[in-house]
Amino acid sequence: MAAAPPKFTPQEKAYFEKMFNLYDTDKSGAIGLSELRNLSKHLGVEMSEASILETVDKLGYSTQGGDFDLDFNQFVHWLQSANQGGGDEFAHLKAKITAAGQK
């Protein structure tokens, strides 16, 4: 049985929203492939486009056309899935974001 997704504190969610808004550079209300890749680079986790697309697709979000748009709630869902996988670079990135939100 899979572990339950983590619950985030209001402080963590506020940090995630700040980070989301910072990297939503086109202010569309969603983070796409290039924005998420910039976020990962900022946190020191180098990820290929293929790796990002594969992991977002695993969460059930459309990556048709080689891109996606995650709104804030989907971004939080993406963070909640951090503990539900192995030690790939995507899980590493999500763990860094989550840890920063706990400070």
Salt bridges, closest charged atoms under 4 A:
GLU49 OE2 - ARG37 NH1 3.79
GLU54 OE2 - LYS58 NZ 3.53
